[in-house]
Structure formats: C-alpha cells, structure tokens
C-alpha cells in the first residue's frame, strides 16, 4: 500500500540520504543531536548510521518514551545546564516555526556552541502558505533569507542576530501535491462538484508521485549550515 502523499516523506528520505553519505565519508562515528525530536521518527535511522544519538525535547512524555527505547534524552534545561561533548550534526526538524524571532536568536548560537569543527546544523521547516497556518502552534515561517538576515549577513543596516555565525552550504526544497482547499466545493456543494475536487486531487497526487515529488506546491525546505570560523 502506498503511503499518503506528503512532503514530509520526501524530507525523511533526503535527510537519511545526507546523513548516510556524511557517515560514509567521515573517519569517525558521528554524534548527532536531534533537538525537538517529538515522537522520534528519525531515531531508528539515525541510530543505524551514527555512533551516538541524543534527543532533546520540551515534552516530558516524549523524553520518557525516547529513554525507554534506549535513547539519551532530556529537556532543553537539562541539556544546556550541563557540560557536554560537541556534535557532528545538530538536527532541527519542524522546530523553528514554533519559535518567536527572539527565542530563535537565543537558541541558534547556543546550539552552534555545541557544534564540532565542520559540524552541520540541519534545519527543516515549512514555507509560508495556507498549509503553514493549518497548525495553530506555528508562530511564523522562516525562509533561508530569514536565517541569513539573522545570522549570516555582513554590513546589513539592521541586524537581528549574531552576524556571520553560520553559513549555508546546501539547500533542498520539498513539494506537496496541489489540493484545492480554498474552493467552496472542497467543503460543500453538489455531488458532481465534490467528485471534481476528488478527481483533481487524484491527478495531482499521481503527478506528484510520478515526478518523484517535483510537481506540486513548495511546502518546506532543508538547509545545511556550518559555523563560520571566528577568523573570517
């Protein structure tokens, strides 16, 4: 049976491809921090390619669930309150859109301080649009230019965060099948109208699948960042 057509399935594949490649090219076993891991959907794949996986989340139930599976997990307060080793990859999947700009500007430098030399900060987050605002817990969208404005620009007239903290080294965009949710017939209407919506959705999903996720509406992006050396 096919899995539901959804952009996050594309994210999952790409993230695992990138980390598998990184682990293969590394001379050592990787240490990865999954910050804001939620239900821990990446734990199994991370454990398969990395030497050590650490999880941090604000939800005590998620922390306890992860610990029961053998994952070192804790709250942000415990994590930042203790001395710890550096990580080769710090992973934030669908986390930053739940933060205010002030909270994000506080968080990113603290995470970067735990990056090993040459380490990756991987950010996955949705793009603005109707899909973004379906989730009441989303505070605001952040785009690559948002991150650059806060942490990467030099000589900008207004600087929100710490300039030249991180640098983008790779980026990917993910698409969701087009769905006519802003049509009245999506919710109400005659049977023929609802059938038309169903047919359009079926064709859109088929195009999305046949194109490998290339045909559809941009729904999220993944950025890989490295910390900028202080002498630059």
SEMILO-116499 format. One line per 4 residues: number of its first residue (from 1); their letters; for each residue y, z, x of N, C-alpha, C. Coordinates in Angstrom, 1 decimal, m for minus. Each point is the difference from the previous one (the first is absolute). Layout:
NUM> A> Y:Z:X:Y:Z:X:Y:Z:X; ...
//
This chain:
1> XXXX> m1.2:0.0:0.8:1.2:0.0:m0.8:1.2:0.0:0.9; 1.0:m0.8:m0.4:1.3:m0.1:0.8:0.8:1.3:m0.2; 0.6:0.5:1.0:1.0:1.1:m0.1:1.2:m0.5:m0.7; 0.8:0.9:m0.7:1.2:m0.4:m0.6:1.0:m0.7:1.0
5> XXXX> 0.6:m1.1:m0.5:1.0:m0.6:0.9:1.2:0.9:0.2; 0.3:0.4:1.2:1.1:0.9:0.2:0.4:m0.1:1.5; 1.3:0.1:0.3:0.5:m0.2:1.3:m0.6:1.1:1.0; m0.3:1.2:m0.5:m0.4:1.0:0.9:m1.4:m0.3:0.6
9> XXXX> m0.8:m0.8:m0.7:m1.2:m0.4:0.6:0.2:m0.9:1.3; 1.1:m0.8:0.0:0.4:m0.8:1.1:0.5:0.9:1.1; 0.7:1.0:m0.3:0.5:1.0:1.0:m1.2:0.7:0.7; m1.0:0.4:m0.8:m1.1:0.7:0.6:m0.7:m0.9:1.0
13> XXXX> m0.2:m1.3:m0.3:m0.7:m0.9:0.9:0.8:m0.2:1.3; 1.3:m0.2:m0.2:0.9:m0.2:1.2:0.1:1.2:0.9; 0.1:1.2:m0.6:0.1:1.2:0.8:m1.3:0.2:0.8; m1.1:m0.2:m0.6:m1.3:0.2:0.7:m0.1:m1.1:1.1
17> XXXX> 0.4:m1.2:m0.2:m0.1:m1.1:1.0:0.9:0.4:1.2; 1.2:0.5:m0.3:0.9:0.3:1.1:m0.5:1.2:0.9; m0.5:1.0:m0.7:m0.5:1.2:0.7:m1.3:m0.3:0.8; m0.9:m0.9:m0.6:m1.2:m0.4:0.7:0.4:m0.7:1.2
21> XXXX> 0.9:m0.9:0.0:0.5:m0.8:1.1:0.6:0.9:1.1; 0.8:1.0:m0.5:0.6:0.9:0.9:m1.0:0.9:0.7; m1.0:0.4:m0.7:m1.0:0.9:0.6:m0.9:m0.8:1.0; m0.2:m1.3:m0.3:m0.8:m0.8:0.9:0.7:m0.3:1.3
25> XXXX> 1.4:m0.1:m0.1:0.7:m0.3:1.2:0.4:1.2:0.8; m0.2:1.2:m0.6:0.4:1.2:0.7:m1.1:0.5:1.0; 0.5:0.6:1.0:m0.9:0.5:1.0:m0.5:1.4:m0.3; 0.5:0.5:m1.1:m0.4:1.4:m0.4:m0.2:0.0:m1.5
29> XXXX> m0.6:1.1:m0.5:m0.2:0.2:m1.5:1.3:0.4:m0.6; 0.4:m0.6:m1.0:1.3:0.2:m0.6:0.1:1.3:m0.8; 1.2:0.6:0.0:0.3:1.2:m0.9:0.9:m0.5:m1.0; m0.3:0.2:m1.3:0.8:m0.5:m1.1:0.4:1.1:m0.9
33> XXXX> 1.3:0.0:m0.4:0.5:0.9:m1.0:0.3:m0.7:m1.3; m0.7:0.3:m1.1:0.3:m0.5:m1.3:0.9:0.9:m0.7; 1.3:m0.3:0.0:1.0:0.9:m0.6:0.2:m0.3:m1.4; m0.2:0.9:m0.9:0.1:m0.2:m1.5:m1.3:m0.8:m0.5
37> XXXX> m1.1:0.5:0.4:m1.3:m0.8:m0.2:m0.4:0.0:m1.5; 0.5:0.8:m0.9:m0.4:0.0:m1.4:m1.5:0.2:m0.1; m0.7:m0.9:m0.7:m1.5:0.2:m0.2:m0.8:m0.4:1.2; 0.7:m0.4:1.1:m0.7:m0.3:1.2:m0.8:m1.3:0.0
41> XXXX> 0.5:m1.0:m0.6:m0.8:m1.3:m0.1:m0.3:m0.7:1.3; 0.8:0.4:1.0:m0.2:m0.7:1.3:m0.8:0.9:1.0; m0.4:1.2:m0.4:m0.7:0.9:0.9:m1.3:m0.6:0.6; m0.8:m0.6:m0.9:m1.3:m0.5:0.5:0.2:m1.1:1.0
45> XXXX> 0.9:m1.0:m0.3:0.2:m1.1:1.0:0.7:0.5:1.3; 0.9:0.9:m0.2:0.7:0.6:1.2:m1.0:0.7:0.9; m0.9:0.8:m0.6:m1.0:0.7:0.8:m1.0:m0.9:0.7; m0.2:m1.2:m0.6:m0.9:m0.9:0.6:0.5:m0.7:1.3
49> XXXX> 1.4:m0.1:0.1:0.5:m0.7:1.2:0.8:0.9:0.9; 0.4:1.2:m0.5:0.8:0.9:0.9:m0.8:1.2:0.4; 0.5:0.6:1.1:m0.7:1.2:0.6:0.3:1.2:m0.8; 1.2:0.1:m0.6:0.4:1.2:m0.7:0.9:m0.4:m1.1
53> XXXX> m0.2:0.6:m1.2:0.9:m0.3:m1.1:0.5:1.4:m0.5; 1.3:0.1:m0.2:0.7:1.2:m0.5:0.8:m0.4:m1.2; m0.1:0.8:m1.1:0.7:m0.3:m1.2:1.0:1.0:m0.4; 1.1:m0.4:m0.5:1.1:0.9:m0.4:0.4:m0.4:m1.4
57> XXXX> 0.1:1.0:m0.9:0.4:m0.3:m1.4:0.6:1.3:m0.6; 0.9:m0.2:m1.0:0.7:1.1:m0.6:m0.9:0.6:m1.1; m1.0:m0.7:m0.5:m0.8:0.5:m1.1:m1.2:0.8:0.6; 0.0:1.3:m0.4:m1.0:0.9:0.6:m1.4:m0.4:m0.4
61> XXXX> m0.2:m0.6:m1.3:m1.3:m0.4:m0.4:m0.5:m1.2:0.8; 0.9:m0.9:0.4:m0.4:m1.1:0.8:m0.4:0.5:1.4; 0.8:0.9:0.5:m0.4:0.6:1.4:m1.3:0.6:m0.1; m0.3:0.8:m1.0:m1.3:0.7:m0.1:m1.1:m1.0:m0.1
65> XXXX> 0.2:m1.1:m0.8:m1.0:m1.0:m0.2:m0.3:m0.7:1.3; 1.0:m0.3:0.8:m0.2:m0.7:1.3:m0.7:0.9:0.9; 0.3:1.3:0.1:m0.6:0.9:0.9:m1.5:0.2:m0.4; m0.3:m0.1:m1.3:m1.4:0.1:m0.4:m0.9:m1.2:0.5
69> XXXX> 0.7:m1.1:0.4:m0.7:m1.2:0.5:0.1:0.0:1.5; 0.4:1.0:0.6:0.0:0.1:1.5:1.3:m0.6:0.6; 1.0:m0.3:m0.7:1.3:m0.5:0.5:0.9:1.2:0.3; 0.6:0.0:1.2:1.0:1.0:0.3:1.2:m0.3:m0.8
73> XXXX> 0.4:0.9:m1.0:1.0:m0.3:m0.9:0.9:1.3:m0.2; 1.3:m0.2:m0.2:0.9:1.1:m0.2:1.2:m0.5:m0.7; 0.9:1.0:m0.3:1.3:m0.3:m0.6:1.0:m0.5:1.0; 1.1:m0.6:m0.4:1.0:m0.3:1.0:0.6:1.2:0.7
77> XXXX> 0.1:1.1:m0.7:0.6:1.2:0.6:m0.9:0.5:1.2; m1.3:0.0:m0.3:m0.9:0.4:1.1:0.0:m1.0:1.1; 0.0:m1.3:m0.3:m0.1:m1.0:1.0:1.2:0.1:1.0; 1.2:0.0:m0.6:1.2:0.1:0.8:0.3:1.3:0.6
81> XXXX> m0.6:1.1:m0.5:0.2:1.3:0.5:m0.9:0.3:1.2; m0.9:m0.8:0.3:m0.9:0.2:1.1:0.1:m1.0:1.1; m0.2:0.4:1.2:m0.1:m1.0:1.1:m1.2:m0.8:m0.2; 0.1:m1.3:0.4:m1.2:m0.9:m0.1:0.1:m1.1:0.9
85> XXXX> m1.2:m0.7:0.2:0.0:m1.2:0.8:0.7:m1.1:m0.6; 0.2:m1.1:0.8:0.6:m1.2:m0.5:m1.0:m0.9:m0.6; 0.5:m0.9:m0.9:m0.9:m0.9:m0.7:0.3:m1.5:0.4; m1.1:m0.7:0.1:0.1:m1.4:0.3:0.5:m0.9:m1.2
89> XXXX> m0.3:0.5:m1.2:0.5:m0.6:m1.2:0.4:1.1:m1.0; 1.2:m0.2:m0.6:0.4:0.9:m1.1:0.2:m1.0:m1.2; m0.7:0.3:m1.1:m0.2:m0.9:m1.1:0.7:0.7:m1.2; 0.9:m0.8:m0.7:0.6:0.5:m1.2:m0.2:m1.2:m1.1
93> XXXX> m0.9:0.3:m0.9:m0.2:m1.0:m1.0:0.5:0.5:m1.4; 1.0:m0.7:m0.5:0.6:0.3:m1.3:0.4:1.4:0.0; 0.8:0.3:1.0:0.6:1.4:0.2:1.5:m0.1:m0.1; 0.6:m0.9:0.8:1.5:0.1:0.1:0.8:m0.2:m1.2
97> XXXX> m0.6:m0.8:m1.0:0.7:m0.3:m1.2:0.1:1.2:m0.9; m0.7:1.1:0.3:0.1:1.2:m0.7:1.0:1.0:0.6; 0.7:m0.5:1.0:1.0:0.9:0.8:1.4:m0.5:m0.2; 0.9:1.0:0.0:1.5:m0.4:0.0:0.3:m0.5:1.4
101> XXXX> 1.1:m0.7:0.2:0.4:m0.4:1.3:0.2:1.1:1.0; 0.5:1.1:m0.5:0.2:1.2:0.8:m1.4:0.5:0.5; m0.9:0.1:m0.9:m1.4:0.5:0.4:m0.6:m1.0:1.0; 0.1:m1.3:m0.2:m0.6:m0.9:0.9:0.6:0.0:1.4
105> XXXX> 1.3:0.2:0.0:0.7:0.1:1.3:m0.4:1.2:0.8; m0.4:1.0:m0.8:m0.5:1.3:0.7:m1.4:m0.2:0.4; m0.8:m0.7:m0.7:m1.4:m0.1:0.2:m0.4:m1.0:1.2; 0.6:m1.2:0.0:m0.4:m1.0:1.0:0.2:0.5:1.4
109> XXXX> 1.1:0.6:0.4:0.1:0.5:1.4:m1.0:1.1:0.3; m0.4:0.8:m0.9:m1.0:1.1:0.2:m1.3:m0.6:0.2; m0.4:m1.1:m0.7:m1.2:m0.7:0.2:0.0:m0.7:1.3; 1.1:m0.7:0.4:0.1:m0.7:1.2:m0.2:0.9:1.2
113> XXXX> 0.4:1.2:m0.1:m0.2:1.0:1.1:m1.5:0.3:0.3; m0.8:m0.4:m1.0:m1.5:0.2:0.2:m0.7:m1.3:0.3; 0.7:m1.1:0.3:m0.6:m1.2:0.4:m0.3:0.0:1.5; m1.2:m0.5:0.3:m0.3:m0.2:1.4:0.7:m1.2:0.5
117> XXXX> 0.2:m0.1:1.3:0.7:m1.2:0.6:m0.7:m1.3:m0.5; 0.8:m0.9:m0.5:m0.6:m1.2:m0.5:m0.7:0.1:m1.4; 0.1:1.2:m0.6:m0.6:0.2:m1.3:0.7:m0.7:m1.1; m0.8:m0.2:m1.0:0.5:m0.7:m1.2:0.4:0.9:m1.1
121> XXXX> 1.2:m0.2:m0.6:0.3:0.6:m1.3:m0.1:m1.1:m1.0; m1.0:0.1:m0.9:m0.4:m1.0:m1.0:0.6:0.5:m1.4; 0.8:m0.8:m0.6:0.6:0.3:m1.3:m0.4:m1.1:m1.0; m0.6:0.5:m1.1:m0.3:m0.9:m1.1:0.7:0.5:m1.2
125> XXXX> 0.8:m0.9:m0.7:0.8:0.5:m1.1:0.3:m1.2:m1.0; 0.2:0.3:m1.3:0.2:m1.1:m0.9:1.4:m0.5:0.1; 0.2:m1.3:m0.5:1.3:m0.6:0.0:0.7:0.3:m1.3; 1.3:m0.2:m0.2:0.7:0.2:m1.2:m0.5:m1.0:m1.1
129> XXXX> 0.1:0.4:m1.2:m0.4:m0.9:m1.1:m0.5:0.8:m1.2; m0.4:m0.6:m1.0:m0.5:0.7:m1.2:m1.2:0.8:0.2; m0.9:m0.4:0.9:m1.2:0.8:0.3:0.4:1.3:0.7; 1.0:m0.1:0.9:0.4:1.2:0.7:0.4:1.1:m1.0
133> XXXX> 0.7:m0.3:m1.0:0.6:1.1:m0.9:m1.0:0.4:m1.1; m1.2:m0.6:0.0:m1.0:0.6:m0.9:m0.4:1.4:0.3; 0.1:0.4:1.3:m0.4:1.3:0.5:1.3:0.9:0.0; m0.1:1.0:m0.9:1.2:1.0:m0.1:0.2:0.7:1.3
137> XXXX> m1.0:0.2:0.8:0.2:0.8:1.3:0.7:m0.8:1.1; 0.2:m1.3:m0.2:0.7:m0.8:1.0:1.5:0.3:0.0; 0.5:0.3:1.1:1.4:0.4:0.1:0.9:m1.3:0.2; m0.4:m0.8:1.0:0.7:m1.2:0.3:m0.8:m0.9:0.9
141> XXXX> 0.2:m1.3:m0.1:m0.8:m0.9:1.0:0.7:0.0:1.3; m0.8:m0.3:1.0:0.5:m0.2:1.4:m0.5:m1.3:0.5; 0.8:m0.8:0.5:m0.3:m1.3:0.6:0.0:0.0:1.5; m0.5:m1.0:0.7:0.1:0.0:1.4:1.4:0.2:0.6
145> XXXX> 1.0:m0.6:m0.7:1.4:0.1:0.4:0.5:1.5:m0.2; m0.6:0.7:m1.0:0.4:1.4:m0.3:m0.4:0.8:1.2; m1.3:m0.2:0.5:m0.5:0.8:1.2:0.8:m0.4:1.2; 0.3:m1.3:0.2:0.8:m0.4:1.1:1.4:0.6:0.0
149> XXXX> 0.6:0.0:m1.2:1.4:0.6:m0.1:0.0:1.5:0.4; m1.1:0.7:m0.4:0.0:1.4:0.2:m0.5:0.4:1.4; m0.9:m0.8:0.6:m0.6:0.4:1.3:0.0:m1.0:1.1; 0.6:m1.2:m0.3:m0.2:m1.0:1.1:1.3:m0.7:0.4
153> XXXX> 1.1:0.0:m0.8:1.1:m0.8:0.3:0.9:0.7:1.1; 0.6:m0.9:0.8:1.0:0.5:1.0:1.4:m0.5:m0.3; 0.9:0.8:0.0:1.4:m0.4:m0.2:0.4:m0.3:m1.5; m0.8:0.5:m0.9:0.3:m0.2:m1.4:1.2:0.9:m0.4
157> XXXX> 0.8:m0.5:m0.9:1.2:0.8:m0.4:m0.4:1.3:m0.7; m1.1:0.0:m0.7:m0.5:1.2:m0.7:m1.5:0.2:0.4; m0.3:1.1:0.6:m1.3:0.3:0.5:m0.5:1.2:m0.9; m1.2:m0.2:m0.6:m0.5:1.0:m0.9:m0.9:1.0:0.8
161> XXXX> m0.8:m0.5:0.9:m0.9:0.8:0.7:0.2:m0.1:1.5; m1.1:0.2:0.8:0.1:m0.1:1.4:m0.2:m1.4:0.5; 1.0:m0.6:0.6:0.0:m1.3:0.5:m1.0:m0.2:1.1; m0.6:m1.2:0.0:m1.0:m0.4:1.1:m1.1:1.1:0.1
165> XXXX> m0.5:0.5:m1.1:m1.1:0.9:0.1:m1.3:m0.8:0.0; m0.1:m1.0:m0.9:m1.3:m0.8:m0.1:0.4:m1.5:m0.1; m1.0:m0.8:0.3:0.2:m1.4:0.1:m1.2:m0.7:m0.7; 0.3:m0.9:m0.9:m1.0:m0.8:m0.7:m0.7:m0.9:0.9
169> XXXX> m1.4:0.0:0.0:m0.7:m0.9:0.9:m1.0:m0.9:m0.8; m0.2:0.3:m1.3:m0.8:m0.9:m0.8:0.2:0.3:m1.5; m0.2:m1.0:m0.9:0.3:0.3:m1.4:m0.8:m0.9:m0.8; m0.4:0.4:m1.2:m0.8:m0.7:m1.0:0.5:0.3:m1.4
173> XXXX> m0.1:m1.0:m0.8:0.4:0.1:m1.4:m1.2:m0.2:m0.9; m0.1:0.7:m1.2:m1.2:m0.1:m0.8:0.5:m0.4:m1.5; m0.8:m0.8:m0.6:0.4:m0.5:m1.4:m1.0:0.5:m1.0; 0.6:0.2:m1.2:m0.8:0.3:m1.2:0.0:m1.2:m0.9
177> XXXX> m1.0:m0.2:m0.8:0.0:m1.1:m1.0:1.2:0.1:m0.9; 0.6:m1.1:m0.4:1.1:0.0:m1.0:m0.6:0.4:m1.3; 0.7:0.9:m0.7:m0.3:0.4:m1.4:1.2:0.1:m0.8; 0.0:m0.6:m1.2:1.2:m0.1:m0.8:0.2:1.3:m0.8
181> XXXX> 0.3:1.1:0.7:0.2:1.3:m0.6:1.3:0.1:m0.8; 1.0:m0.8:0.4:1.3:0.1:m0.7:0.1:m1.0:m1.1; m1.1:m0.4:m0.6:0.0:m0.8:m1.2:m0.4:0.9:m1.2; 0.7:m0.2:m1.1:m0.4:0.8:m1.2:m1.4:m0.2:m0.4
185> XXXX> m0.5:m1.2:0.2:m1.4:m0.2:m0.4:m1.0:0.7:0.8; 0.4:0.5:1.2:m0.9:0.8:0.8:m0.4:1.3:m0.7; 1.0:0.5:m0.9:m0.2:1.3:m0.7:m0.3:m0.3:m1.5; 0.8:m0.9:m0.6:m0.2:m0.2:m1.5:0.0:m1.5:m0.2
189> XXXX> m0.3:m0.4:m1.2:0.0:m1.4:m0.3:m1.2:m0.5:m0.7; 0.0:m1.3:m0.3:m1.2:m0.5:m0.7:m1.2:m0.1:0.9; m1.1:m0.2:m0.6:m1.2:m0.2:0.9:0.1:m1.2:0.9; 0.5:m1.1:m0.4:0.1:m1.1:0.9:0.9:0.3:1.2
193> XXXX> 1.1:0.7:m0.3:0.9:0.4:1.1:m0.6:0.9:1.0; m0.8:1.0:m0.5:m0.7:0.9:0.9:m1.1:m0.7:0.8; m0.6:m1.0:m0.6:m1.0:m0.8:0.7:0.6:m0.8:1.1; 1.3:m0.6:m0.3:0.7:m0.7:1.0:0.2:0.8:1.2
197> XXXX> 0.5:1.3:m0.2:0.2:0.9:1.1:m1.3:0.2:0.8; m1.1:0.2:m0.7:m1.2:0.2:0.7:m0.4:m1.2:0.8; 0.2:m1.2:m0.5:m0.4:m1.2:0.7:0.9:m0.1:1.3; 1.3:0.3:m0.1:0.9:m0.1:1.1:m0.4:1.0:1.1
201> XXXX> m0.4:1.2:m0.5:m0.4:1.0:1.0:m1.3:m0.4:0.7; m0.9:m0.6:m0.7:m1.3:m0.4:0.5:0.3:m1.1:1.1; 0.8:m1.0:m0.3:0.3:m1.0:0.9:0.7:0.5:1.3; 1.0:1.0:m0.2:0.7:0.6:1.1:m1.0:0.7:0.9
205> XXXX> m0.9:0.8:m0.6:m1.0:0.7:0.8:m0.9:m0.9:0.8; m0.4:m1.1:m0.7:m0.8:m1.0:0.7:0.7:m0.6:1.2; 1.3:m0.4:m0.2:0.8:m0.6:1.1:0.1:1.0:1.1; 0.2:1.3:m0.3:0.1:1.1:1.0:m1.2:0.1:0.8
209> XXXX> m1.2:0.0:m0.7:m1.3:0.1:0.7:m0.3:m1.2:0.8; 0.2:m1.2:m0.5:m0.4:m1.2:0.7:0.9:m0.2:1.2; 1.2:0.5:0.0:1.0:m0.2:1.1:m0.1:1.2:1.0; m0.9:0.9:m0.3:m0.1:1.2:0.9:1.2:0.9:m0.1
213> XXXX> 0.6:0.0:m1.2:1.1:0.9:m0.1:1.4:m0.6:0.4; 0.0:m1.3:0.2:1.2:m0.7:0.5:0.9:m0.4:m1.2; m0.6:m0.2:m1.2:0.8:m0.4:m1.1:0.2:1.2:m1.0; 1.2:0.3:m0.2:0.3:1.2:m0.8:1.4:0.5:0.3
217> XXXX> 0.2:1.2:m0.4:1.4:0.7:0.1:m0.1:1.0:1.2; 0.9:m0.1:0.9:0.0:1.0:1.1:0.1:1.4:m0.5; m0.9:0.8:0.4:m0.1:1.4:m0.6:0.1:1.1:1.0; m0.3:m0.3:1.3:0.1:1.0:1.0:0.0:m0.6:1.4
221> XXXX> 0.3:0.8:1.0:0.1:m0.4:1.4:m0.6:1.1:0.9; m0.5:m0.5:1.1:m0.5:0.9:1.1:0.8:m0.3:1.3; 0.6:1.0:0.5:0.7:m0.2:1.3:m0.7:0.9:1.1; m0.1:m0.6:1.2:m0.5:0.7:1.1:1.2:0.2:1.0
225> XXXX> 0.2:1.3:0.3:1.1:0.4:0.8:m0.5:0.7:1.3; 0.8:m0.1:1.0:m0.2:0.7:1.2:1.3:0.8:0.4; m0.2:1.1:0.7:1.2:0.8:0.3:0.7:m0.7:1.2; 1.3:m0.1:m0.1:0.8:m0.6:1.1:0.1:0.9:1.1
229> XXXX> m0.3:m0.4:1.2:0.2:0.9:1.2:1.4:0.4:0.1; 0.2:1.3:0.5:1.3:0.5:0.0:0.9:m0.6:1.0; m0.5:m0.8:1.0:0.8:m0.6:1.0:0.5:m1.4:m0.4; m0.3:m0.4:m1.2:0.4:m1.3:m0.5:1.3:0.1:m0.8
//
